[in-house]
Amino acid sequence: EELVSKFPHEKEGILKFYGTCWKIFNSLNSLELKSLEEPLYLFGQFFKKPLECLTLAYYLPQNAGDIARKFIKDQQLLSFIDAECFIVSTVNALKTPMINASMVLCDRHFGGINYPVGGVGGIAVSLANGLVEKGSAIRYKSNVTNVILENGKAVGVRL
């Protein structure tokens, strides 16, 4: 609505571009995403949600800039989309994969952006702090050679 109010002459293009983003986002959101690098896992997902998987496969080689330019002509609005993509991927829309752009652009409207405070690295820091608070010791740059089990539960590691 905000974009349409600033670019009323591009209303149809904005709705089509964001409609495409939502189609991709909803396809991603409907899958139980665990590992996109594991062929057997993906094969199983395909049989559970074939339409969603085909949607993602179709958009996989495409970038946000080309999709935006199919629907939008206003250069200022295209610059805005470039800036949005740059925030996400540090490259303009022509170099940002459409799936990535859709995921982030729509995520803002789907319950807000759900990224950890401090970035993704904040997850590891919080986990390490929690382990130390519970009595564990963290030894950085150490190789684990064995997991110590007691009654089938991990209780430590051998370095």
N, C-alpha and C positions, 0 to 999 in steps of 0.2 A: 504494500500500500504506500509506503514511504517513497519507494522508487517511482511508482506510477505517479505520485503527486508531483515529483520533481521532473519527470519525463513523461507527461501525459501522452505525447505523440508516439511513445514506444510501449504503450500499455500492452498491446497484443504480443509484442516481442518479449517483453519482460515475463509475461505469464507463460509463454511457451518455453523460454529458457529455464525459468524456475520450475515449470511443470516437468521438464526433462530431469532437472536436478532431483525433484521429489520422486520421480519414477525410479531413478538409480538408488537414492537413499532408502526408499521403501524396500527395494529388492535386497539391498545389503542388510537392512534391519530385520528382514524376515528370516534370514539364514542364521543358523547357529555357527558363527564364525569362530573357528579355533585356529586352523592352520591353512593358509592359502597356498602353502608350498608343498603340501602333502597330497599327491594325486589320488590315492585311495579315499581319503577323506572327502575331497572335492567331488569325486565320482558318486559317493553316497549322498552328498548334498544335492547333486543334480537330480537324482531320482526322487528326492523328497520335494524339491522345489524347482522343477525344470524351467518354468517361465522366468523366474527370478534369475536363475543361473544364465539363461540365454540372454536376458537383458544385460547382465553384467559383462558377458562375453562380447556382446555387440559394442558396448561403450568402452571396453578395456583399451583398445588402441587409439581412442579419440581424446582430444584435448578440449579443455573448457573454452579456449579462445575460438576455435573453429565452430563449436556448437553455438556460442554466443553470437558470432557473426552471421550465422544462418538466420537468426531471428531479430537481431538488433543492428541498427545502422548508425545511431548517434555516437559520435567519437568520444564525447565526454562520458557517456554511460559505459562504453567499452573500456575506457580508461579506468573507471571505477571498478569494473569487473577484473581488470588487470591488477589493480591495487589489492583487491580482496584475495586474489590468487597468490599474489606476492607475499601477503601476510601468512598464508597457509604453507606455501612451498618455496618461497624465496625466488621464484621465477614468475614471469608474466603468464597470462591465461593461455597463450599459445603453446606454452611448455608445461602447463599443469594438467596432469591426467584428469579427465572428466570425472572419473569415479572419486578421486581425492577431493576435487572441488565440490562435488555434490555432497559428499559426506560432511564436509565442514560447513558449507553454506547452509545446508538444511539442519544440521545439528544445533545451530543457533536458535532455531525456531521449534525444536523438539525437546522442550524441557531445559533449554539453555545449554551452553557449552559445558561439557563434562570432562574437563581436563584437570589433572591434579595441580594444586597450587605448587609452584616451583618447577613445573614441567614434568615430563615423564621421569626424570631423574629423582623427583621428589618421592616417587613410590619406593625406590630402593633405599633412599635415606630414611624414610619412615619405617620401613621394614627393619633396617639395621638398628635404628633407635629403639624400636619395640623389642627386638631380641635382646639388646643390652639391658633394657629395663627389666626384663624377665630373667636376667641372670646369665645370659649367654655372653661369650666373648667373640668378637669379630677379629679375624686375622686376615688382613688384606694381603694380596699377592701370594697366597698359599694354595697349593694344589691339594685337593681332596683325593685320597687314595682309596678310602673305604668309608662306607656309612655304617655306623655302629647301631645294631638293632638289639632291642630287648623286648621279648614277647611280641615280636612282629612290628614294633614301633621304633622309628628312628629316634635315638637319644643323643647322638653325637656323630662326629666324623673323625677319621684318622687323617692327619696331614703328612 
